[in-house]
C-alpha cells in the first residue's frame, strides 16, 4: 500500500493509493473513501512483466497482456512510486502467489531493467577511490577495486562484493517487520540481541572463534536526508582462518507510516593468511572499511536533499488510537512533533497532575514546579484512577457511553489497556522528559493510608495485569494476592516496561513488606519468601522480556543474603534461565548464581544436580567475554572442593586449557584472564587434572608466566596468576610444566612489587597495598623456598627487608599467611646465614 502516480497515457494520469490484493491491484482514491472511478483495479493475471527504470529510483513500468479489459487501452502503465523497491517486491510476491493459485505452477514474474525516463538522480558522490554500490533499495560506498560477485538476481539475496586482496563484503537486507511484532518477540526488541544471534551463527562456522570487540555503534552519516532512526551494534571476530568485522543495523520508524523496522547486516571478512601477508591490512583497517560502508548506507531516493515523506494523517490516526508503543511515541514527538489527540493529552495531564497533587499534600513531591509545568488550566481530581475511565477513544463514543456492556466489550478493554500504557509513558518522559519518572511515585514515604492506597491503585493500573481474554475486564488486585497468583504469568498480560521499572525500584518488595505490617503475613520473613518466589516466576515466564528477566536477576544478586531460605527455588529458576538462547540473559543469570554460590554450599550441589557443568562448558564456548568471565567465576566457586574437580575433569580442564592458549593477551581481557587463572589454580587441587595440565601442549605455566606482565603492578590479574603458578609447583613431585625452575624468573619482580607496596603503606597509602596479591606472593615464595630455589629468593638484596615489612602488616596476623610468612622468613634467613645468597 503506497501513494503512486499512474501514467496510462500522457493525458491520463491518476494519483492515488495503490493497494496490492490477493489477485489484483486496487486503485484507492486519495481521500480513501472509494476506489478510483473507471479503472478501479488491475487483475494480476493481466500483468505480463515489469521493468525498473535505470535512470531513476521511483519509476517502473507494468506491462499488460493482450487480453486485458477494454477499460485499459494502454499495453503498459508507467508507475512513479517513492518506495519503488518495496512496492515491486510485494508486487512480485503477490503475482507469483496468484499464479500458483490459478495454475498450480510456480513461475517468476519477468523483471527487466531499462531506461524509462530522462530523470537524473541527485545523489552524494563517493569519495575519491570509491564507488557507489547498491543492493535491495540501499546504496553505500565501497572501494573501486571491489567487484559485485552476487549470483542471484533476487532482491532478497545477499549483496556480495570482493576485491583482489581477498576481502569480501556482504550486505544482507531483511524484510521490514511491524513494530508490534518486535514488541511481541523478546529476542528481536533490541538490535543488540539480533547482533548477538548473528554473531553466534557466524561463530558456529569458524574454528576457535574469539570475540575481540562488541560495542554499540553510532551511524555517522545521513546521505539521503533519511527521517528514520538508525541504531547499530559492531563486533570483531577472529578465528584460526579469518577475521570478520560485523555490524548490525536497525532502521526504525520507516517512511511512510513509521510503524515498521528493518534490520541490515554488513560483514567484511578477510582470510588470516591475507592479513599476515599484507602489511596494510589489520584489525583496525578492517573495521574502518566496514564502518565506512555502514556510515554511507542510505535508502535509494531520487533527490537526496528531500526527506522521504510520511503519511502524517495515517500516523496521527494511529496515535489517536494509542497504537504506538512508548518508544515510538517519544520518537514521533521529537522528530515529527506528533502527539496523541489534544483531548487525550489533556486528560493525561490531569491524571499525572492529580497524582502529583497527592504527593504535594503529603510534602513528598520532589519537584513542585512540575504542577505548574503541567498547566495551570489543568484541573485535578481527588481520585486519579477515575481519569483513565473517562478517556474516550475515537470511534468508540457510543460504546463507552453505555450502549453496550463495557466490561464485556473486548474493544473497550483493549482500549483501556492501551490507555494504561500511554499513561505509563507520560510518567516515563512523555510529558515532563527526565524530570518525572515512576520512581517519583514509588520511592516516597506516605504517612496517610488513604494516599498510599490511591498511589498503589495508580501504580497497579499502570502495570495493568489483566486476563489475556479481552472479554474479561481489568480488576485491581491487592499486591500480595497478585504476587502469589501463578496465573499472572500464564493467563495474564501486563505492561512489561512498568513491571521492569517496579522490579528495579524494589516496589514489589516494599509493597509486600507493607502488607506484612497490615496483618497479611504470619511472620516477618514471609514477605521475603513471597518476593523470592515472585522473582523466580518472572524468570520462568515466557511473557517476560529479556530486560525484565535481567531486572529480576539484578534483584536476586542484590538481595541474595536475605533470600537464603529460597535459594533452592531461585537456583532452579536461574539454571533454567542459563539455558536461554540469549547470551545477555545467560550472563545475568550466571552473575546471580556466582553471588548465591558464595553464600551457600547447597547452591553448589543444586547447580551440579541440574546439569550445571555442561551448561558452564557451553558458556565457555560462547565467544562472549562477559559470559565466559562470569562462568569462570562460577567454576572457581564450584572447584573449591577437590571432589567436585574430579567430576569436572577432563571436560572442564580441556576447555580451560584451550581458553588459556587461545585468549589474546590484551588489556580488554584482563578480567577474563584473571578468572581463568583462578580456575586453573583450583583445578590443580586434583592430581589427575594437575597431571593433564602439566603435560598439555599449550604449556600452561609458560603462558601464565608471560601473562604476569600484562596486568598492572600488584593488581588482580597478577594476583591470580601467582596463585595459579603456586598451585602448579606446590607438589611433592615435579612433572612437565610443573617444574619450579620454570617460574623462578618472577621472583625478582614479585619482591620488587612487594617492596613498592610496603613503601605505599609506609607513606600512609595502605589502600593501595593489595593484600590478596601479597598473600598469594607469600604462598608462591613459600613453595619455592621448600627446594633449592630458595637461593633465588635469598639473592634478592632486599628480601629480608621485604619479609620483615610484611610481618608488620595484616599479613603477619592473618591465619592464612602468618605461619607461612614466618617459615619463609626463617628459610631465607638460614640461607643467607650459610652465605649462599
N, C-alpha and C positions, 0 to 999 in steps of 0.2 A: 504494500500500500504506500503510495507516494504521489506527490504533486508532479505532473508532467505536462508537456506541451506536445500534442499530436498533430503532425502536418500531413493531412490526407492529400491536399493539393495546395498550390500556392495561395489560393483564395479560400481554402477550407482548413482553418487551424482551430483546434479545440484545446482549451486549457482546462484541465480537470484533475481529479484524483484517479489514479489507475489502481484498481484492486484486482489481485490475482486470485481467482477462484479455482475450484477443482477441475473444471473443464472449460473455463472461459476467462477472458479479461473483461472486467466491468469498468465502464467509464462513469465515475460518480461526479455529479455536479459540484462545483466549488463550494456551494452553500451546504452540501451534504444532505440536502432534502430529497434528492431523487437522482436517477440515472440521467445521463445526457440524452436529450431528445434526438431521434434519428438513429444514430449509431450508438446504441446503449451498451453493446458488448461485442467482443470478438472471440469466436469459438477457437479453442486451442487446436482443434483438428484442421482449421483453415490456415494455420501458420506452418510454413514450409522451412523457413530458415531465418536467422537473424545475422546482422552484420554490425560490427563495432567500428565506430569512426576512429581512424588513426590520427586525425587532426585535432580531436578534442576528447575530453573525458566525459562529456554529457550526452553526445548524440549517438543514436543507434537506429538501425533500420529493421523493421519487422516485415518480412516477405510473406505474402499470402498465396494460397493455392488458387488454381483457376476456378474451382467450384465454390468460391466464397459467395456470400449473399450479394444480391444486386444492390443493396444499400451501401456497399463499399465498392466503389468503382475503381479505385486505385489498386494496383498489384502490390504496392508497398506503402508502408507508413513510416515516416521519419519521426522518431521519438527524441525529445530533449528531456533528460531527467538529471537532476543534480546528483542523485545517488545511483548512477547507471550500473556500477558493478554489482551492487546488491540487488537491484531490480532484475537484471538479466540472469543472475544466479538463481533467483526464485522462479523466474520465468522458465528457465531450462528444466528445473526440477519439476515444476507443475506440468510442463509439456510431456516429459518422459512418463510421469505417473499417469497422466490422462491417456497417453498412447498405449501404455501397458494394460490399462483397464479396458480399452476399446479393442485392442488387437492381440492381447495376451502375448506380447513380444516386447523385448527391450531394445529400443533404438534411441540413439542420442540425437538431439536437435543439432542441425548443421550450423556452425558458427564461423563466420568469415571476418576478416579484418581488412578494411579498405578505407580510402578517403571518401567521406560523405559530405563534408562541409569545408569551407575555406577558413574556418576559425583558427585562432592562434592561442595557445595556452600561455598564460602569464605566470611563469614559474621562477623560483630562485635558482640561479645557475650554480653548478657544483664548483668546488674549489679546483684550482689548477692541479692536474694529475688525477682528477677523479671524474667519474661518470655517474649519470642518474640511472639507477636500476628500478624496475617496477615489478610488483607482484601482488596480485589479488586486491587491487584497489589502493595500493600504497606505493609510494616512491621513497628512495633512500639513496645516499651517496656511498659508492664504493670505489676503490682504486681502478684505474683504467686497465690494469692487467688481469682483472677478473673477467671470466667468461661464463655465461649462463649455461649450466650443464643439466638443467631440468629436462627430463624426458617426457613429462606429462603435460598435456595442454589443458588439463582441468584446473580451474582457478583454485580449487580446494587443496591442490597438491602443494608440497613444499617448494619454495624457490631456492635453488642451489646454484652457487657461484664458486668457481675455483680459479686459482692463479698458479703460475709456474713454480712458485716456492713451496707448493704443497698445501697451502691454506684452503680451507673450504668453508664458505659462509652459507648458512642455511637459515631461511626465514619461513616460519610457519604462522599462518593467519587462521585463527579459529573462527567458527561461526559466532555471530553476536548472540547473546543469550539475554533474556529478560532479567532485570534486577530482582524481580520476585523469585526467580529460580535460584539466584545466588544466595538470597536470604534463606531459602529452604535447605540448601546444600551447604553444610558447615565447612566442608573441605574446599569450597570454592569462594568463600566470602572475602578472602584477602589474597592478593597476588602472591604473598609470601608462601601461603600453603600450596598454591598452584606451582610456584617455582620449586619448592622442596620436592613435590611429587615428580616434577620434570627431572630434577637432579637425581632422584632415586632411580628413575628409568634409565638415565644415562649411565649411572654408576654400575648398573647391572651388566652393561655392555663392555665395561672396561676391566682390566686386570689391576688389582691393588689400587683402586682409586683413592685419592686424597683430596679433601676439600681445603683449598688454600685461601679462599675468600668467599664470604657470604654476607652481603650488605644490602640495605635499601638503596635504590638508585633513583636519582632525580634527573629526568629527561631535560636537556638544557636548551633545545631549540624548538621553535614552533614556526616552521617554514610555510605553512598553509593557512595561518590565522585560524587554527582549529579551535573551536569553542569547547571541545570535550576535555575531560580531566584525564591526565596520564599519571600512573604510578608504576614503579618498576622495582625489580629485585635482581641483583647481579651476583654471579658466582664464578669461581675459577676452580676447575677440577683438573688434577694431574694424575696420570697413571704411568705404567711402565712403557706404554706405547704412544701416548699422545697427551697433549694439553688442550683443554677445551674451555673457552670463555662462554658463559651462558647468561643471557639477560632476558628475563620475562617481563613483559609489559602488559598493563591493562588500560585500555582506552574506555573510559566510562562516561555515561550520560551522552550517548551518541546522538547526533542530529538524525532525524528531525524531531523525535519525540522524547529524547532524554530519558528513556526508560529501559535502556539495554547497555550491555558492556561487551567488549571484545578483547580476547587475550591474544597476544602476539609473542612468539618466541624467536629470539635471534641467537644463533650458535655459531661460533667461529672456532674451528678445530685445526690443530697443527700437529703433524706427526712428530714424535720425540726426536727422531733422527734428523728431521729438517731443522728443528730448533738447535740441535747440537752442532750442526754443520754451518748454519747461517748465523753469523755474529750479530746481524741486525735484528734477529728475532729473539724476543724474551717474553716473560710473563707480562711485563708492563706494556710492551708494544702490542701484544695480542689483545690485551684489554682495551688499549687506546683505539685500536682499529674497530673492535666490536662496538665500543661506545659511540664512535663517530657514526657508524651505520644506524645505531639506535637513536642518537640525537637528531639525525637528519630525517628520520622516518616521519612521513606525513601522508595524510589521505590525498588521493588524486583529486584535484579541483581544477576548474577552468581558469580561475583567477585567484592567485594566492593572496591578494590584498583584501578579498572579501570573505568573511567567515561563512561557513555553511549555515543555511537557515534552519531555525527551529520553528515548529508549528506551535506558536505560543498559545493559541486558543485551545488546542488539544491539551497541552500541558497544564494550562490553567484549570481546565475541566477536571483533570485527574487530581490536581492539587486540592480543588474544592471537595472532591470525594475522599481526600486523605489517602490516596492510593500509593503515594511515595513513602519510602522509609525515611528515617531520621537523617541519614547522610545525604540522601537525595534532596530533601527539603532544605537542608543547610546549603548545599551547593547551588540549588536553584535561586535561593535568596541572595547569595553572594555574587553569583555570576550573571543571573538574568533578572534580578530584582523581582522575582515572582514568589508570592506567598499565598497561602490559602485565602479564601474569601474573607472580606473585611469583617463580616458578621461572626465568622468562626474565630478569627484572631482576637476580636473584641471580647468574646466570651472566654477565650483562653487567658487573656489578660485579667479578666475579672476573677477567674479561678485562681491564678497564681497570686494575685494581689490579696485575695481573701485568705489564702494560706499564710502569706507573709504577715497579714494583719494579726493573725493569731499569735505568731511568734513575737510581734511587736508588743502585744498586750502582755506577753509573758517576759518581756525585756530580754529576749534571747536572739533578736534579729541582728545579724552581724553587719548588714549594710542597710541602714534605714533609708538611704537615698533611693533604693530600689522601688519603694512605694510611689515616689514621685515620678520616677522614670517610666513606670508602667502606665502613667496617665492620670492626671487629676480628675478627668471626667469619667474614669472607670469606677463604677460602684463596687462595693464589697458586700458579701453576704455572710451571715453568721454560720451557715452550713455550706462550706465549699463543695461538698460532694453533690449538692443539688445542681451545680452548674453543668457538668457533663450531660446530665439527663435532659437539659433544655436546649442543648446544641443540636441544630437541625441540619440534616444532610440535604443537598439539592435533589429534588425529585422525590423525597420521602416525607413531604409535609403531611399529607393526609394520613399516611400510615402511622406516623408518630403522634398525630393529634387524636388518636383514638379510633380510627376507622377499623383497625384490626387489633388483635391482641398482641401488644408489643413484646411481651415476654416470650411468646412462641414464634415470633417472626424472625427467621434467620437473617433477613436483610437488615433489620434494625439491630439485632445482636452483633452482627459483623460490623455495622457502622459504629456502635459504641466501643467495640474493641479497637477500632482504628482511632476513635476519639481519645481513648486512654493512651495509645501510642503517641498521638500528637501532643497531648498534654505533658507526657513524659519528655518529649523533645523540647517543649517550651521550658521545662525546668533544666534541661541539659544544654543550654546555649541557644535555644531557638528564639528567645525574647531578649535576654539580657547578656548574651555572649558568655564570657567566662566569669562574670560577676555573680552568677547564680547557678547552683548545681544541686543535685539531690542531697549532698552532704549538708546543705544548709537547713534541711528539714529532718534529717535522720540523726545528725550528730549534735543534738541540742538536749538540754535538760529542762523538761517541762514539769512544773510543780502541780498544775491543776489537772485532775483526772479527765475532766471534760475536754480540755485542749489536747491532751495526749490521745484520747480516743478519736478526736477529729483528725489529727495528723496521721494516726495509724490507718484510719479509714481511707484517707487520701493516698497514702503510700500503697496500700493494698489494691486500690482501684488502678493506680498506675501500673502495678505489677500485672493485674488483670488475669489472675489464674482462673480459668473458666473451662467448662467442658468443650471438647473439640466439636461436639454436636451443637451446631448453631441454633437449633430449635430450643435448646435449653438456655435459660437466662444466666447472666453473671450474678452470683450471690457472694456477699462478703463473708469470709471465714475468719475465725479467731486464729491468730498466728500459730498458736500451739497446735491446733487441730489441722491447720494447713500443712505444717511441717510433718506431722505424724501420718497424714493421709497418703498412702502409697499411690493412689490413683492420680495424684497431681503429675506424676512422671509417666503415666501410662495413657490415661484417657483425657488429660487436661492439656491445654495450651496456655502459654504465658508469655509476657514480654521478656525476651531473653536478655536484652540490654539492661533493663531495670533489675532483673534478677541478679545479673553480674555486679551491678553497682551496689546493690543491697548486701551481697555476699562480701564484696571487697570492703565495704564500710562497716561490716560487722553488725548490721542492723538486726539480722535474724537472731544472733546470739543475745543481743541486748533485749530484744522483744521477748525471747524465751525466758530470760532472766527475770524480766518484769512479771511474767506470768507466774513464776515461782513465788514471788512475794505476794501474789494475789490468791495463793492457796491452791493453784492447779497442780503443782508438783508435790511429791511426797517427801523429798529431801533436797538438800542444797545442791547436789551434783546431778540431779535428774535432768536439768536443762542442758548440761554439757553432753550427756549421753544422747539426748534427743538431737542436739545440734550436730554431733559427730555422725549419727545415723543419717541425718538430712544431707550432709556433705557427701557421704558415701553414695546415697541415691542420686545425687546430682551427677556424680562421676559416671554412674552406670546408665544414666538416662539417655536414650538416643536423641531425644528432643533438645538436649543441652548442646550449645555451641562449643567450639574449641575454646573460645575466650572465657566462657562461663565455667568450663571444667578446669581451666587454668586458674581461675579465681578460687575455685574450691581447693585446688592443690595448694595455693598460697595460704589459704586459711588453715589448712591442716598443718603446713610447715610452721606457721606462726603459733599455733595453739596446740602443738603435739604434746607438750608437757602436761596440760590439764585434761587431755583426752585419753590418758593412758588406759583407762578401762575399756575403751573402744578401739584399741589398736588392732585387734583382730579383724573387726568389721572394716576399718579404714584400709588395712593392708590388703584385704581381698579386693576392695574397690580399686585401689591403686594398681594392683597387679593386673586387673582387667584393663585398666587404662594404659598400662605399659604395652599391651598387645595392640593398641590402636595404630592405624597406619600413619597418623600424623606425628612427625618427629618432634615438633614443638611441644605437643601434648605429652608425648612419652618422656621428654626431658623434664617437664614439670612434675610428672608422677615420680620419676626417679629421684628428683631433689627431695620430694616429700618422704620417700622411702628411706633415703640416706639419713634424714633427720630423725625419723622414727627408729631406725636401726641403732642409732646412737643412744636411745633411751631404754631399749628392751631387747633381751636375748630372745624372747618369744617371737619378736618380729623376724629375727634371723631364721628361725625354724619355719615360720609361716612362709617366708619367701622361697625357701628351698622346697618345701612341700608343694607349693603351687608352680613348680617348674620355673622358678626364677632364674636358675643358672642358664638354661638355654635362651631365655629372653635376654639376659645380660650379654651373652655371646652374640646374639643377633644385633643388639645395640652397638656392640664394639665394631661390628662390620658395617655400620650405617654411614660412615664417612662424614658424620656431623660432629664437629669438635665439642659442642656443649653436651650433646647426648653421650659421647664417648667419655668425656671428662667426669660427668656425674655417675655414669655407670661404673667407672673405675673407682670412684669414691665409695660406691655401694659394695663393690667387690672387696675393697680394703677393709670395710666393716665385717663382711662375711668371712674373710680369710684369717681373722684373728684366732680362729680355732684350727688347730692342726688337723683335727678330724674332718673339718669342712674342706680344707685344702685337698685332702685325699679324694674327696668326692668330685672336686673340680678338675683335678689333674687327669688326663693330659689336655682336655679340650680348652680350658681357660689358659693353661700355660702356653699352648701353641699360638693362640691369637694374641696373647700379651707379648710374646717374643716377636711376632710379626709386626705389631704396632711399634715396638721399640726399634725394630730395624727400618721400618718404612716412614715413620713420622719425621718430617723435616725438622731440623734444629733451627727454628726461627722464633723470634721473640713473641709472636702472637700465639704460640702454642706452649708457652711456659707452664701455664696452669695444668694443661692436659698432661704434659710430660712429668710434672711433679706427682700427679696422682698415679701415673703409670709406674714411676719409680717406686712409689709406696706399695703398689700391688706386687711388683717384682720382689721387693723385700719380704712381704708377707708370704709369698709362695715359697720362699726359701725355708720356711719352717718345716716343710715336708721334705724328707730325704729324697724321695723319687723325683719330685718336682725340681729340687735343687740340682740333682744329677743331670736331669734333662736340660736344664738351662745352662749349666756349666759346659755342656758339650754341644750346645746349639750353634749352628753355623753363623748366626748373626753376631757372635762374640759379645755377649751382654755386658760384661764388666768393662770391656773396651769402649762400648757405646756409652755406658754410664759415666766413665771417666771423662770422655770427650764432652758429655752433656753438662758436666760440672761447670765448665767455663761459660755456658750460655746464660745462666742465672745471675742475678745481682749478688754482690758480696753479702754473705750471711743471710741470704734470702730463703724463701720457702722451697724453691726448686733445689738449691744446693743442699738444703737440709735433708730432703727426701732422697737425693742421690747418695749422700753419705750413709743414710740409713740402709739403703739397698746394698751398697758395697760392703757395709759391715756384715749384713746377713749372708752375703756370698762367701766371705772369707772366715767367718767365725765358726769353723767346723774343725773337728779333730783330724780330719783328713783333708787333703787338697786334691782337687780334680779339675782338669781343664782350665776354664776361665776362673775357677775359684781359688787361684793361687794368689798369695799375699803380695808377692813382688810386683804383680800387675798394677797395683794401685799405690805403691809407695811414693810415686811422683806427686801425689796430692798432699803428702804430709806437710811440706813447707807452706803451700798456700793456705791450708787449713789453720796452721798455727799462726800465720801472719794475720788471718782474718779474726781469729780469736783475740789476738793482741790488740787489733784495731777496735774490736768491740769492747774490750776492757778499758781502753782509753776513753770511749764514749761514756762508760759508766763512771769513770773517774772524774769526768768533766760535768757530771750531773745529768747526762742524757741516757738514763737507764732504759728508757722506752725504745731506744734504737738498738739495744742488745737483744738479739733473737735467742731466747733460752732454748727453743726447740732445736735450732741449728747447733748450739753449743753442746746440748745434751747428746745429740747424735754424733757430734765430733768426738766427744769423750768416749762413747761406745766404740767408734771405729779405731781410735788411737789405742784404746784398751785392748781390742782384738789383735792389733798389730804388735803390741808390746808383749804378747804372750810368746812370741817367737824371736828369732834373731833379728827381726826387723825393728826391734826396739832401738837399735843403734841409730836408725834413720831419724827417729824422734829425738833421741838424745843429742844428735849432732846439730840440731837447730840451736842457735846461740841463745835464744830467749825461751827455750822450752820450760825450764824450771820456773821462770818468772810468770809465764802464762798459766801454768798449772796451779801455782800458788795464788794467783789472782782469781782463778776460777773457784778456788776453795772459799774465797771471801764473798762470793755471790750466792744467790739462792741455790745454785747447783751444789754447793758444799753442804746444803741442808736437806735437799730433796732425797727421798728414799731411793729413787731410781738411779741416782748418779753419785750420791755421797761415797758409798763404799768403792765404787768403780774408780772414782776420781782419786781416792786415797791410794788404791792399789797401783794405779797408773803412775802417780807421783812417786811412789816408793820404788817401782821398777826403773823409772828413768833416773832417779837419784842413785840407785845401785849401779846402773850402767855407767853413769858419769864417775862414780867413785872408783870404778875399775879402770878409769882412764881410757875408755873406748868411745867417747863421743866423736 
